[in-house]
Amino acid sequence: MKEKLRNSLFCLTLILMAGLFLGESKVYAVEVGSDTDDYDGEWGYRFLDDGTVSISEYLGEGGNITIPTELGGYPVSEIGRYPRSNASALYDKLDTLTEITIPGSVKKIDYAFGGSSNLKKVTIEDGVESINSAFQSCDSLESVEVPGSIVSMSGAFSSCDKLKTVIIDSGVETVAGFSGCDNLTDVVIPYGVKEIAGGAFSYCENLTNITLPGEVEINRTSFDGTFNIQTITIAEGSEKVSYNLNYIFDQAVSSANGTRKSLKTLNIPDSVTTMEDNIFERCTALTTINLSNNLTNLGKRQFYRCTSLTHITLPDSLITIDESAFSSCSLLAEINIPDSVIRIEDSAFASCYKLSNVTFGENLQSIGETAFFFTDLVNVTFGNNLQSIGSRAFDMTSSTMRSATIPKNVTSIGEDAFESSEDLTIYGYTGSAAQVYAQENNIRFVSLDGGQGTQSGSSTQKTPGGGTGNSGSSYTGDVRRTAGSGASRATYTTTGPDTAEYSFPAVASGVTEIVIPDTVIINGRSYKVTYVGSNAFAGNTTITKVSIGNNVQTIRSGAFAGCTNLKKITGGKSLTYIYERAFENCAKLKKVNLTSKSLISIGDYAFRKCTSLKSLTVKSKKLTSIGKQAFAGDKKLKKVTLSTTKLKKSSVKAKAFKGIAKKCVFKAPAKKAAAYKKIFKARGAKKAVVK
C-alpha cells in the first residue's frame, strides 16, 4: 500500500514539474487511482483489447471541436463513458459544445453527446459505424447527414426538438432513432435502405416531406403518432411500391388515419414498374400524383376514395387499370386512357360522380363490370379492338348518357351494361352485339353501316334476376332498379316481398337536397323503403339536406360518411338502427334530432368528427347501445338530450364521447343522472354535467 502511494505521488510530482518547464502550457490533474489509462493534451483515454483506444474524458473548453484520430500514438476507435459513473466521456462539457466533427476512424459513439443543449452542427464522416443514442436530446441541432457506413443508430437523434432536416446516405440499411423530433419536416432515405425500424419517426408531429424506397420494410410503429405527412416521394432506383408503405398510414396507434387526410402529393420515379394493392386508398387530401413513365399496373383500390383528386395523367406504359383503382374519386372529372391499356378491371372508376369525359385508347380489349358505374359520362366512343363490356359497366348514367359508339369487334355486352333511357342512343353495326343489346333493352339503335336501326319500345326489359319483373306476390330474389323521380330518384334493391333498400342516388349532378321516400314503385309494385344502403352517399360533397322516409328502419354502414356539406337531416320516424360510420365526418352538421321512438342502437363511429355538431336529441326510450367513438371528435357538442334509461357502462363503448365540448350538458331521466354521469365520464366526457 505504501509502495502504491509512493508511486502515485511520484507521478504527480513529475506532472507538476512538467508544468513549470512548459510555462503557459495547461496542466491537467489526474485523479489518483483513476481508471483512465492515460492523457494526451485535453483528452483522456483507455486502452481496448484490439490495440485501439476509447476516449474516456474531455478537459477542453468546448466550442468547435474535432475528435482526434489518435491519442498517445494509438488510433481512436470509440467515444466511450466515464469508467466509474458510466456517464458520457464529455459529461462535464456537454453544454459548452457548439460544433463537432467525428472522423471516420472512430467506429463507435456511445451516448457521447446526449443532452448537448448548444450543439448546432454535427459532421459524421464516412467510416463511423455505431451512433446509438449519441445525440439524444440535442435541442439546438437543426440538420444532420447520416453517412452510409452507419450500421446501428438506435435512439441516435431522438427528442432533438429543433431538428428539421435529415439526409441518409447510400449504404445505410436500417434507419432508426428520430422519435419525438417535434420540428422535423424533411427526411430523405435513399434506395438501398432495407428497413425503417419500429419507432424510427414516431411522434414527429411536423414531418411533412419524406423520400423513401418503395420496397423498404416498415414496422407498424415506425411512424406512430406522425400524422402530418403531405408529400411522399419514392426514391429513385425503386422498382416496386410495396404494400409495406401502408404502415405509414395504418399505424399501431388508434388515430392513424391522420396521414390519409394530410397526404397531398405523391411522386413515383421512372424506375418503378409495378405497385402492390391498397396502399394509397382513402387519401382524401391527395391532389397531385406523378406516376412513373414505366408503370405497367396501378394495383387494386390504389386510389380508392381519394376524394380531392381532380386530374391524373396515366403513363403510356400502363397495361391494366386495376379493380377499383379510382373508385369513389368523387371530384375526378376527366381521364385519358392511353393506347397501351388493354384491360380496365371491375369498378375501376365506379362512383366517380363528376367523371364526364373519358378518352378510350385504341388497344383497349375489355371493360370490367361496373367499371364506370354511377359516373357523369355523356358520350362514349370505343377503339376498334374492344371485345367485351362487363355487366353494369355504364349503369347509373341515365341522367347524363346520350350516346355510346360500339365497334363491331365487341362480342359480349353484359347485363345492364348501359342503363335503359329514352335519351340514350347506341351506335353500332347491323347484326352486332351492340344491336342485339339495344333491342333487348329498349334502347334506340343507329346503324353505322347503313343497316336497319330500331327504336326503343320493341322488347321486354329484363330484371337482374333473369325474369321480367315480380308481378306476383312471392319474393323470388333481389331486384335492383332505378326508380323514383326528382330528389328521390335512385337505384333501389328489393330486400323482401314488400321491402326495398335505397342503394345509390341517381339524381342529376349538383342536386343538393335528397329525399328517401316512404315507398317506391319497382316493376309496377309498391315497396316500403326500409334501408339506406352501405356507402350510399359516402364522399358526396354536394348534398346539404336529406329527408329520411318514415319507413326507414336501418341506415347501413357509411351511408352518409364524408358528406362534408350535409347540414340538415329530417324524418326517420321508424329508425331502429344506425350502423357504424353512418354519418362520420359530416363536418357541417350542426343539429341531430332523432325523433324515432324505436331507435335501439347507434353504431361505432356513427357521428365521429362531426366537428360542427352542437346539439343531439334522441327521443327513443329503447336506446340501449352507443358504439365506440360514436361522437368522438365532435368538439362543439355541448348539449345531449336522452330519454332512455337503458344505457349501461357495458353498452356505451370506449371513447364514445371523447373530444366533445368540455362542459357538455347531458339531459337524462332524473333517476339515471348519477349513473349516467359516471358512464359518460368514463367514455370521454371528463367534465360532463348530467341533469
C-alpha positions in Angstrom: 0.0 0.0 0.0 2.8 2.4 0.9 4.6 1.5 -2.3 1.5 2.3 -4.4 1.0 5.6 -2.6 4.7 6.5 -3.1 4.4 5.7 -6.9 1.3 7.9 -7.2 2.9 10.8 -5.5 6.0 10.5 -7.7 3.8 10.6 -10.9 2.0 13.7 -9.6 5.4 15.4 -8.9 6.6 14.7 -12.4 3.4 16.3 -13.9 3.7 19.4 -11.7 7.4 19.8 -12.7 6.5 19.4 -16.3 4.0 22.3 -15.9 6.8 24.6 -14.6 9.0 23.9 -17.5 6.2 24.4 -20.1 5.3 27.9 -18.8 1.9 28.8 -20.3 1.0 25.2 -21.1 -2.1 24.0 -19.4 -1.8 21.4 -16.6 -4.5 18.7 -16.2 -4.6 17.0 -12.9 -5.0 13.2 -12.9 -7.1 11.8 -10.1 -5.1 9.4 -8.1 -6.4 5.9 -8.6 -8.4 6.9 -11.8 -9.3 4.1 -14.2 -8.4 6.4 -17.1 -5.3 4.8 -18.6 -3.6 7.9 -19.9 -3.9 11.5 -21.2 -2.9 13.3 -24.3 -3.4 17.0 -24.0 -7.1 17.7 -23.2 -8.2 14.1 -23.8 -8.2 11.1 -21.5 -8.3 7.6 -23.0 -8.5 4.0 -22.2 -6.9 1.0 -23.9 -9.1 -1.5 -25.7 -8.3 -5.1 -26.4 -7.7 -4.6 -30.1 -4.9 -2.1 -29.6 -7.1 1.0 -30.2 -8.2 3.5 -27.5 -11.6 4.8 -26.3 -12.0 8.4 -25.3 -13.0 8.5 -21.7 -12.7 12.1 -20.7 -12.5 15.6 -22.2 -10.9 18.5 -20.4 -11.1 21.3 -23.0 -13.2 24.4 -23.2 -15.7 23.2 -25.7 -16.9 25.3 -28.7 -16.0 23.8 -32.1 -14.1 20.5 -31.5 -12.8 17.7 -33.7 -12.4 14.3 -32.3 -8.7 13.2 -32.6 -7.9 10.3 -34.9 -5.2 9.1 -32.4 -4.1 9.7 -28.8 -0.7 8.8 -27.4 0.1 7.3 -30.8 -2.8 4.9 -30.7 -5.8 5.0 -33.1 -9.1 6.3 -31.5 -11.9 3.8 -32.3 -14.7 4.9 -30.0 -16.0 7.7 -27.7 -17.0 5.9 -24.5 -18.1 6.7 -21.0 -16.5 7.7 -17.7 -15.4 4.3 -16.3 -16.8 5.0 -12.8 -20.0 7.0 -13.4 -21.0 5.4 -16.7 -21.8 8.9 -17.9 -20.7 10.4 -21.2 -17.0 10.9 -21.6 -17.8 14.5 -22.3 -20.4 14.8 -19.5 -18.9 17.9 -17.8 -18.5 19.8 -21.1 -21.7 18.9 -22.9 -23.2 22.4 -22.6 -20.1 24.0 -24.0 -20.1 22.2 -27.3 -21.4 24.0 -30.4 -19.9 22.1 -33.3 -18.4 18.6 -33.6 -16.5 16.7 -36.3 -16.1 13.0 -35.9 -13.6 11.3 -38.2 -14.3 8.0 -40.0 -11.6 6.3 -38.0 -14.0 6.4 -34.9 -16.2 3.4 -35.2 -18.5 3.7 -32.2 -20.1 6.6 -30.3 -21.7 5.5 -27.0 -24.2 8.2 -25.8 -21.3 10.6 -26.1 -23.2 13.9 -26.8 -26.7 13.3 -25.5 -28.1 16.4 -23.9 -25.6 18.9 -25.5 -28.1 21.7 -25.5 -26.0 24.2 -27.5 -24.7 21.8 -30.2 -25.8 23.2 -33.6 -23.7 21.2 -36.1 -22.5 17.7 -36.3 -20.3 16.3 -39.1 -20.1 12.5 -39.1 -17.5 11.3 -41.6 -17.9 8.0 -43.6 -16.5 5.1 -41.6 -18.3 5.6 -38.4 -20.5 2.5 -37.7 -22.4 2.9 -34.5 -24.1 6.0 -33.1 -26.6 4.6 -30.6 -28.2 7.3 -28.5 -25.2 9.5 -29.4 -27.1 12.8 -30.0 -30.3 12.2 -28.0 -32.0 15.5 -26.8 -29.5 17.8 -28.6 -32.0 20.7 -28.6 -30.1 23.1 -30.9 -29.3 20.6 -33.7 -31.2 21.6 -36.9 -29.9 19.2 -39.6 -27.9 16.0 -39.9 -26.5 13.8 -42.6 -26.0 10.1 -41.7 -23.1 8.5 -43.6 -23.5 5.2 -45.5 -21.2 3.4 -43.1 -23.6 3.5 -40.2 -25.0 0.1 -39.2 -26.5 0.9 -35.8 -28.3 4.1 -34.8 -30.9 3.2 -32.2 -32.1 6.4 -30.5 -29.4 8.4 -32.1 -31.3 11.6 -32.6 -34.4 11.1 -30.6 -36.0 14.1 -29.0 -33.9 16.6 -30.9 -36.5 19.3 -30.7 -35.1 21.7 -33.4 -34.0 19.1 -35.9 -35.7 19.9 -39.2 -33.8 18.0 -42.0 -32.4 14.5 -42.1 -30.4 13.1 -45.0 -29.5 9.4 -45.0 -26.6 8.5 -47.3 -26.5 5.4 -49.5 -25.1 2.3 -47.7 -27.3 2.6 -44.6 -29.5 -0.5 -44.4 -31.6 0.2 -41.2 -32.9 3.7 -40.3 -33.8 4.4 -36.7 -33.5 6.9 -33.9 -35.6 10.0 -34.7 -38.6 9.6 -32.4 -40.0 12.7 -30.8 -38.3 15.2 -33.1 -41.1 17.7 -33.0 -39.8 20.1 -35.7 -38.5 17.5 -38.2 -40.0 18.4 -41.5 -37.9 16.7 -44.2 -36.4 13.2 -44.4 -34.5 11.7 -47.4 -34.0 7.9 -47.2 -32.3 6.6 -50.4 -32.9 3.4 -52.4 -30.9 0.6 -50.7 -32.2 1.1 -47.2 -33.9 -2.1 -46.3 -35.7 -1.3 -43.1 -37.2 1.6 -41.1 -37.1 0.3 -37.6 -40.0 0.4 -35.1 -40.5 3.9 -33.6 -37.9 5.4 -36.0 -40.0 8.5 -36.7 -42.7 8.1 -34.1 -44.4 11.3 -32.9 -42.6 13.5 -35.4 -45.6 15.7 -35.4 -44.4 18.2 -38.1 -42.9 15.7 -40.5 -44.3 16.8 -43.9 -42.0 15.6 -46.6 -40.4 12.1 -46.9 -38.4 10.3 -49.6 -38.1 6.6 -49.1 -37.6 3.4 -51.1 -40.6 1.7 -52.5 -39.6 -1.7 -51.2 -38.4 -0.7 -47.7 -39.7 -2.7 -44.8 -41.7 -0.5 -42.4 -42.7 -1.6 -38.9 -46.2 -0.8 -37.8 -44.8 1.6 -35.2 -42.2 3.3 -37.4 -44.5 6.4 -37.9 -46.7 6.1 -34.8 -48.2 9.4 -34.0 -46.8 11.1 -37.1 -50.0 12.4 -38.8 -49.0 15.3 -41.0 -47.0 13.9 -43.9 -48.0 15.9 -47.0 -45.6 14.7 -49.7 -44.3 11.1 -50.3 -41.6 10.6 -52.9 -40.5 7.1 -53.8 -36.7 7.0 -54.0 -35.1 6.7 -57.5 -33.9 3.2 -58.1 -37.0 1.5 -56.6 -38.7 -1.0 -58.9 -41.8 -1.6 -56.9 -44.0 0.3 -54.5 -44.8 -2.3 -51.8 -47.8 -2.7 -49.5 -45.3 -2.1 -46.6 -45.8 1.6 -47.2 -49.3 1.2 -45.8 -47.8 1.3 -42.4 -47.2 5.0 -42.8 -50.9 5.3 -42.6 -52.2 2.2 -40.7 -50.2 2.6 -37.5 -50.4 0.9 -34.2 -51.9 3.9 -32.5 -55.7 4.4 -32.7 -55.9 7.7 -34.6 -53.7 6.7 -37.5 -56.0 7.9 -40.2 -54.4 11.4 -39.9 -51.8 10.9 -42.7 -54.5 9.6 -45.0 -56.1 13.0 -44.5 -52.9 15.0 -44.9 -51.1 13.5 -47.9 -51.4 15.9 -50.8 -48.6 14.9 -53.2 -47.2 11.5 -54.4 -44.2 11.2 -56.6 -43.2 7.9 -58.2 -40.0 7.8 -60.3 -39.5 6.2 -63.7 -37.6 3.2 -62.1 -40.9 1.9 -60.7 -42.7 -0.6 -62.9 -45.4 -2.0 -60.5 -47.4 -1.1 -57.4 -48.9 -3.5 -54.9 -52.6 -3.2 -53.9 -54.4 -0.9 -51.4 -51.5 1.5 -50.5 -52.9 5.0 -51.1 -56.6 4.4 -50.8 -58.7 6.9 -48.8 -56.0 9.6 -49.0 -58.7 12.3 -49.0 -56.4 15.3 -49.5 -54.4 13.8 -52.3 -54.5 16.2 -55.3 -51.2 15.6 -57.2 -50.0 12.2 -58.4 -46.9 11.9 -60.6 -46.7 8.4 -61.9 -43.7 6.5 -63.3 -43.5 6.5 -67.1 -42.6 2.8 -67.0 -45.5 1.7 -64.7 -47.5 -1.3 -66.0 -50.2 -1.6 -63.3 -51.7 0.6 -60.6 -52.8 -2.0 -58.0 -56.3 -2.8 -56.8 -58.1 0.0 -54.9 -54.9 2.1 -55.2 -56.6 5.5 -55.2 -60.0 4.4 -54.0 -61.9 7.3 -52.4 -59.2 9.9 -53.0 -61.9 12.5 -52.9 -59.8 15.5 -53.7 -58.3 14.1 -56.9 -59.5 16.1 -59.9 -57.0 15.1 -62.5 -54.3 12.4 -63.2 -52.1 11.6 -66.2 -51.8 7.9 -66.9 -48.4 6.8 -68.4 -48.2 5.3 -71.9 -46.6 2.2 -70.3 -49.8 1.2 -68.4 -51.3 -2.2 -69.4 -54.0 -2.6 -66.7 -56.2 -0.3 -64.7 -56.8 -2.5 -61.8 -60.0 -3.2 -59.9 -61.5 -0.2 -58.1 -58.2 1.8 -58.8 -60.1 5.1 -58.8 -63.4 4.1 -57.4 -65.2 6.9 -55.5 -62.8 9.6 -56.6 -65.8 11.9 -56.4 -64.1 15.0 -58.0 -62.3 13.3 -60.8 -63.7 15.0 -63.9 -61.8 13.5 -66.9 -59.4 10.8 -67.8 -57.4 9.8 -70.8 -56.9 6.1 -71.2 -53.6 5.6 -73.1 -53.3 3.3 -76.1 -51.1 0.9 -74.0 -54.0 -0.1 -71.8 -55.6 -3.5 -72.6 -57.9 -4.0 -69.6 -60.0 -1.8 -67.4 -60.9 -4.0 -64.5 -64.1 -4.1 -62.4 -65.3 -0.9 -60.7 -62.1 0.9 -61.8 -63.9 4.3 -62.0 -67.2 3.4 -60.2 -68.9 6.2 -58.3 -66.7 8.9 -59.8 -69.7 11.1 -59.8 -68.2 14.0 -61.7 -66.4 12.0 -64.4 -67.9 13.4 -67.6 -65.1 12.9 -70.2 -63.2 9.7 -70.9 -61.0 9.1 -73.9 -60.5 5.4 -74.6 -57.3 4.1 -76.0 -57.2 2.2 -79.4 -55.9 -1.0 -77.9 -58.4 -1.5 -75.1 -59.8 -5.0 -75.2 -62.1 -5.4 -72.1 -64.0 -3.2 -69.7 -64.9 -4.9 -66.5 -68.2 -5.0 -64.5 -69.3 -1.7 -63.0 -66.1 -0.1 -64.4 -67.9 3.3 -64.9 -70.9 2.7 -62.8 -72.5 5.9 -61.5 -70.5 8.5 -63.4 -71.4 11.6 -65.3 -70.5 10.4 -68.8 -72.4 11.9 -71.7 -70.9 10.3 -74.9 -68.5 7.3 -75.1 -66.7 6.0 -78.2 -64.5 2.9 -78.0 -61.5 1.8 -80.0 -61.8 -0.9 -82.7 -60.0 -3.5 -80.6 -62.6 -3.6 -77.8 -64.1 -7.1 -77.4 -66.2 -7.1 -74.2 -68.1 -4.7 -71.9 -69.0 -6.1 -68.4 -72.3 -6.1 -66.6 -73.4 -2.7 -65.4 -70.2 -1.1 -66.7 -72.0 2.1 -67.5 -75.1 1.6 -65.4 -76.4 4.5 -63.3 -75.6 7.1 -66.0 -79.1 7.5 -67.4 -79.4 11.1 -66.3 -76.4 12.1 -68.4 -75.6 9.4 -71.0 -76.7 10.3 -74.5 -74.6 8.1 -76.9 -72.4 5.0 -77.0 -70.5 4.1 -80.1 -69.6 0.4 -80.0 -67.2 -1.2 -82.6 -68.1 -4.4 -84.5 -65.4 -6.4 -82.6 -67.4 -6.3 -79.4 -68.9 -9.8 -79.0 -70.0 -9.6 -75.3 -72.1 -6.9 -73.6 -73.0 -7.8 -70.0 -76.4 -7.4 -68.4 -77.4 -3.8 -67.7 -74.1 -2.6 -69.2 -75.9 0.6 -70.2 -78.9 1.8 -68.2 -82.1 2.0 -70.3 -83.0 5.5 -71.1 -85.1 7.2 -73.7 -82.3 9.7 -74.1 -79.6 7.1 -74.9 -78.7 6.1 -78.5 -76.3 3.2 -79.2 -74.4 3.5 -82.5 -73.1 0.2 -83.9 -73.2 -2.3 -86.8 -76.0 -4.3 -88.1 -76.1 -7.8 -86.6 -73.6 -6.9 -84.0 -73.7 -7.5 -80.2 -74.4 -3.8 -79.9 -77.6 -4.0 -82.0 -78.8 -7.1 -80.1 -78.2 -5.4 -76.7 -80.1 -2.3 -77.8 -83.1 -4.3 -79.0 -83.2 -6.4 -75.8 -83.1 -3.4 -73.6 -85.4 -1.0 -75.4 -82.6 1.4 -76.3 -82.5 3.4 -79.6 -80.0 1.9 -82.1 -78.5 3.6 -85.1 -76.5 1.6 -87.6 -73.1 2.8 -88.8 -73.1 0.6 -91.9 -76.5 1.6 -93.4 -78.5 -1.3 -91.9 -81.9 -1.0 -90.2 -82.0 0.8 -86.9 -84.5 0.2 -84.2 -86.5 2.4 -81.9 -86.9 1.9 -78.2 -90.0 0.0 -77.0 -89.6 -3.1 -79.2 -88.6 -5.6 -76.5 -89.2 -6.6 -72.8 -86.7 -5.1 -70.3 -85.1 -7.9 -68.2 -84.6 -7.8 -64.4 -81.2 -8.6 -62.9 -82.6 -11.9 -61.6 -83.4 -13.0 -65.1 -87.2 -12.6 -65.1 -89.3 -9.7 -66.4 -90.4 -8.3 -63.0 -92.2 -9.5 -59.9 -95.8 -9.1 -60.7 -96.8 -11.8 -58.3 -96.8 -11.8 -54.5 -93.9 -14.2 -53.9 -90.4 -12.9 -53.4 -88.0 -14.6 -55.8 -84.7 -12.8 -55.2 -83.3 -9.3 -55.1 -84.2 -7.0 -58.0 -82.2 -3.8 -58.5 -83.8 -1.0 -60.5 -83.5 2.7 -60.9 -86.8 4.3 -59.9 -88.4 7.4 -58.4 -88.2 10.9 -59.7 -86.7 14.2 -58.8 -84.9 14.2 -55.5 -85.9 10.6 -54.7 -84.6 9.1 -58.0 -82.2 6.3 -57.1 -81.2 2.7 -57.6 -83.3 0.6 -55.2 -82.8 -3.1 -54.3 -85.7 -5.3 -53.1 -85.0 -7.0 -49.8 -88.2 -8.9 -49.3 -91.7 -9.3 -50.8 -92.6 -5.7 -49.9 -89.4 -4.0 -48.7 -86.5 -2.3 -50.5 -83.2 -0.6 -49.9 -82.2 2.8 -51.1 -78.9 1.7 -52.6 -77.5 4.6 -54.6 -78.8 8.1 -55.6 -79.4 8.6 -59.3 -80.3 12.3 -59.3 -78.6 14.8 -61.6 -75.2 16.0 -60.6 -75.3 19.2 -58.5 -78.5 18.3 -56.6 -78.2 19.4 -53.0 -81.4 18.0 -51.4 -82.2 14.3 -51.3 -85.5 12.6 -50.4 -85.5 9.0 -49.3 -89.2 8.1 -49.9 -91.6 6.1 -47.8 -92.3 3.8 -50.8 -91.1 3.1 -54.3 -92.6 1.5 -57.4 -90.4 -1.2 -58.9 -91.8 -3.1 -61.9 -95.3 -1.9 -61.1 -95.3 -3.0 -57.5 -95.0 -0.8 -54.3 -92.2 -1.5 -51.8 -91.6 0.1 -48.4 -88.1 1.7 -48.3 -86.8 0.3 -45.1 -83.0 0.5 -45.6 -80.4 3.1 -46.7 -77.6 1.1 -48.3 -74.0 0.9 -47.2 -71.9 3.8 -48.5 -75.0 5.1 -50.4 -73.9 8.7 -50.3 -70.3 8.2 -49.0 -68.0 11.0 -50.0 -70.8 13.1 -51.7 -69.8 16.7 -51.1 -72.8 18.2 -52.9 -75.8 17.3 -50.8 -76.8 19.7 -48.0 -80.1 18.2 -46.8 -81.6 14.7 -46.5 -85.1 13.8 -45.7 -85.3 10.2 -44.5 -88.6 8.3 -45.2 -90.8 7.2 -42.3 -90.4 3.5 -43.2 -86.7 3.5 -43.0 -85.6 1.3 -40.1 -81.8 0.9 -40.8 -79.1 3.2 -42.0 -76.3 1.0 -43.0 -72.5 1.3 -42.7 -71.0 4.5 -44.0 -74.2 5.6 -45.7 -73.5 9.3 -45.3 -69.9 9.2 -44.3 -67.8 12.1 -45.7 -70.8 14.2 -46.7 -68.9 17.3 -45.7 -71.6 19.8 -46.7 -74.5 18.0 -45.2 -76.2 20.4 -42.9 -79.7 19.0 -42.1 -81.3 15.6 -41.5 -85.1 15.3 -41.2 -87.6 12.4 -40.9 -86.8 8.8 -40.0 -89.7 8.2 -37.5 -89.2 4.4 -37.7 -85.5 4.4 -37.4 -84.2 1.5 -35.3 -80.5 1.0 -36.2 -77.8 3.4 -37.2 -74.8 1.4 -38.3 -71.1 2.2 -37.9 -69.7 5.3 -39.6 -73.1 6.2 -40.9 -72.6 10.0 -40.5 -68.9 10.1 -39.8 -67.1 13.3 -40.9 -70.3 15.2 -41.7 -68.4 18.4 -40.9 -71.2 20.9 -41.3 -73.9 19.0 -39.5 -74.9 21.3 -36.6 -78.0 19.6 -35.1 -79.2 16.0 -34.9 -82.8 15.3 -33.8 -83.5 11.6 -33.8 -87.3 11.6 -33.4 -87.8 7.8 -33.8 -89.3 6.2 -30.7 -87.9 2.8 -31.7 -84.2 3.6 -32.0 -82.2 0.8 -30.3 -78.6 1.3 -31.4 -76.1 3.9 -32.6 -73.1 2.2 -34.1 -69.3 2.6 -33.8 -68.0 6.0 -35.1 -71.6 6.8 -36.3 -71.2 10.6 -35.8 -67.4 10.8 -35.3 -65.7 14.0 -36.4 -69.0 15.9 -37.0 -67.0 19.0 -35.9 -69.9 21.4 -36.2 -72.4 19.3 -34.2 -73.7 21.3 -31.2 -76.9 19.5 -30.2 -78.0 15.9 -30.1 -81.5 14.7 -29.2 -82.5 11.1 -29.0 -86.2 10.6 -28.2 -86.3 6.8 -28.1 -86.7 5.2 -24.7 -85.4 2.0 -26.2 -81.9 3.1 -26.9 -79.6 0.5 -25.3 -76.3 0.9 -27.2 -73.9 3.7 -28.2 -70.8 2.4 -30.1 -67.2 3.2 -29.6 -66.1 6.7 -30.6 -69.7 7.3 -31.8 -69.4 11.0 -31.1 -65.6 11.3 -30.7 -64.1 14.5 -32.0 -67.4 16.4 -32.0 -65.6 19.3 -30.4 -68.6 21.6 -30.4 -71.1 19.2 -29.0 -72.4 20.9 -25.8 -75.9 19.6 -25.4 -77.2 16.0 -25.4 -80.8 15.1 -24.6 -81.6 11.4 -23.9 -84.9 9.8 -23.0 -83.7 6.3 -22.4 -83.0 4.6 -19.1 -81.4 1.5 -20.6 -77.8 2.6 -21.1 -75.2 0.7 -19.1 -71.4 1.1 -18.8 -71.0 -2.1 -20.9 -73.3 -0.8 -23.7 -71.7 2.6 -24.0 -68.4 1.8 -25.7 -64.9 3.2 -25.3 -64.3 6.8 -26.1 -68.0 7.3 -27.2 -67.8 11.0 -26.2 -64.1 11.6 -26.3 -63.2 15.1 -27.5 -66.7 16.7 -27.2 -67.1 20.2 -25.6 -65.5 20.2 -22.2 -68.7 21.2 -20.3 -71.2 19.4 -22.4 -74.6 19.2 -20.6 -76.4 15.9 -20.7 -80.2 15.9 -20.1 -81.4 12.5 -19.0 -84.1 10.9 -16.8 -83.6 12.1 -13.3 -83.3 8.6 -11.8 -80.3 7.8 -14.1 -78.4 11.1 -13.7 -75.8 9.9 -11.2 -75.2 6.6 -13.0 -75.0 8.3 -16.4 -72.5 10.9 -15.2 -70.1 8.1 -14.3 -70.6 6.3 -17.6 -70.2 9.4 -19.7 -67.1 10.5 -17.9 -65.6 7.0 -18.3 -66.4 7.3 -22.0 -64.5 10.5 -22.6 -66.8 13.3 -21.4 -64.5 14.2 -18.5 -66.4 17.3 -17.3 -69.9 16.2 -18.2 -72.8 17.8 -16.5 -75.8 15.5 -16.2 -79.2 16.9 -15.3 
